[in-house]
Every structure is written in C-alpha cells, then in structure tokens.
Amino acid sequence: MSHIVVVGAGQAGSSLVAKLRADGFEGEITLVGAEAVPPYQRPPLSKAYLLGEMAQERLYLRPAAFYADQNITLRLDTRAVEIDPAAKIVTLSDQSELTYDHLALTTGSHPRTLPAAIGGMLDGVFCVRDLNDADTMSPAFVAGKKVLIIGGGYIGLEAAAVASKLGLDVTLVEMADRILQRVAAPETSDYFRALHQSHGVHIKEGVGLDHLLGDDHVTGARLSDGTEIDIDFAIVGVGIMPASILAESAALAVDNGITTNAFGQTSDPHIWAAGDCASSIFKGERIRLESVGNAIDQAEIVARNMLGAGVTYAPNPWFWSDQYDCKLQIAGLNSGYDAVYVRKGDAAGSQSHWYYRGDTLLAVDAMNDPRNYMIGKRLIEAGKSPAPQLITDPATDMKALLKS
C-alpha cells in the first residue's frame, strides 16, 4: 500500500489530503505541519480574529477529529528539514524519517521582515502571517496606543482597519507612490485611501521607513523624509516570499516558487507542489498565485493527479479583502492592463473597476458590489470582453452581457 506525505499543514495541505480520501485513496497519508494546531484559515487573522470576533476553533478548516476519522496522520509541531529524492525519504525536525511514494509540498509562504540593522528585531515589531503572530500582537491593540504600519498592501491596510476600529492612532507608510501600487490601479488606490482617511488613518505615500527607534522595545520611527514619530508598536506588511528552501535543498527547480508543470509535478515526478509556494503556468506565463482559492483548487488538482487523473490545472484567479464595512472582491489578474473603466454600483459607495488590455477584459475590482463582481468573474472565465462603453453606461443591463 502506498504512502503519500504532504509537507505543509495550511489551506493547500488540508485540501489535498481531504481530496485524496474523497477520491478513494486508501493508502497511508501523513500531513506534516510546523504549527501545533490543526490546519486553519489565515485570512481572518488580520480581520475578524484580530478584532476578537472569531474564536480560535472557528479558524480550523476542519474539526481536529476529521483527520483521525479519515485515517490521516497529523504530525504537528514538526518541521520537514530534508528531502532525499533518490531514497524518497523526508527527515523531520525530531530526526524521524518518513518514506514516501509521492510527496506534496504545500509549504506556503513567509513574510518579508525588516533587517535587524534598522530595528526589525526590536520587541513590539510584528508581522501578520500565522496564529502565533496574531496572538502575540493582540494585547498591543489598546485604544489610544500609537501603531506604525509599514507597507500599504492588503495586509497592511487590513491591519490598519482593525487598529482604527479598536481606537488606536494609526500611521501607515508606503514607500511607493501610492498604496496598492503593485496590485491595483490608481482608481482602486484612491478608493481605499479615502476610506482609510475617513476613519482617521494617517497615510504617508512615497515615504518609507529609515529605521525604528528604541533600545529593547520599539518606541518610535524615523521615516525616509526625516520626520520622527512616537509609536507603541509596529506592524510590518511588506510582502511575502514562497517557502521554497526545502525544495531548493532537494535540488528541485525553483523560479519564484517551486516550479510545477500543468499537472502540479515538480522537476521530480514523485514530488508535487501546490498553493503559495508553487509557481505554475497561466496564459503562457509562469506565475505564483497567493490566494485561498488557488490553494484549494490547485491542491485538489494535485490530489487527483497523484491518483492518475492527468488533469491540467487552469486557474481562475479570485481574491478578496475586508476593510471596515467594505468588501473588496477581485476576479482575474490585471497584469498588463492599459485602461481601467469605472462603473458605479447601485448602493452608495459601491463601484467596480474593470481592467482592459486593448479590447480584452483582464480583471475586475469590486467594492461592496458583489453583483458586478460575479458578472465580471463569469465574463473573464468565459473569455468574454464587453465593449468598455457598455461597462461605464449606467443603462447597461450587466447580466445581459453574459448572454452576448
């Protein structure tokens, strides 16, 4: 009877082992996770969980009993430290070894951190990536405290929204010319800048961090424009990196993540990868998708292909972010866009931004506009591109575009 080992107990790892059992695999399954708790959702960590609106047990993707019921061995609080592809052996941090027939790497990603030389190792400097991060920083969220958020991406903006809602004095700095510059159009940046400023967040764009101040605990920050501010703690949200060190040490091909083919196989046919750590082909280009949707879909395809299905993975990217009472929903990938068209939604403050390259619809950002988000998502998945003037015309029956 064969043995499948999955390294990485996050969304992708949990989805993969569940799919293996659902599709009838009767062999041995071992899921290895570095954290001491069962696989859990990460997006709520910077939202509902940090706000105290979600208990830890509600984060779990599946009840802890699920894994025992499905005869899946959980090796928690344990890291995989070495892979021997020739012998098909994974060595764990407790020096035990697992022999596999097939191995899946669902190791996810890790946050970029600040160098120690500019204060990155001071107490009171946090990242938001895992449960321990959220639990460690939660006591600092006290009304009236001053927090500096470094980075104006989605993680930084979500943390700013939580801090503002809890009554903290929030300053956010973004080194680029505008928040969300790497991932969104100026129109979307403008929307969220105004949203945060309306809640009292101080946003400084085109301004980076020079260094943090303090002896043991952070007490302030000198910014790149020379100003100094007093702070009680800082949150770093400057991007993530694929967790590919284990793959690299096993001499697997790596290119902005663990390189996979259309089936999810790495350069070793007995080793597979899925989720944030994996790079795959999308519309002729190698990309790495950082999203819950991709982690689930790609992991389930890998599970099927481990069992011989031979199914090509064709991602349909979608993302979301919750900030204050605004739900941002994104469909598609906007890379390469040359024009953005704005459609006002039916409710006050709701709108959608439609990204085009020439005549081709690439992506949609929808703010409190779920109806147009779903229409845009279905259009993109169907390869349909309505004329931009139809998108901006308030009289257009958007649902009718799906039939054209």
PyMOL commands that set and color helices and strands:
alter all, ss='L'
color gray80, all
select helices_A, chain A and resi 11-22+43-46+56-59+64-69+116-118+131-140+154-165+186-198+245-249+292-306+370-381+388-392+398-403
alter helices_A, ss='H'
color red, helices_A
select strands_A, chain A and resi 3-7+28-32+72-75+80-84+89-92+97-99+102-105+109-111+125-127+146-150+169-174+202-205+209-213+220-223+228-230+233-236+240-242+258-259+271-273+278-282+285-287+318-323+326-332+339-344+351-357+360-367
alter strands_A, ss='S'
color yellow, strands_A
deselect
rebuild
show_as cartoon
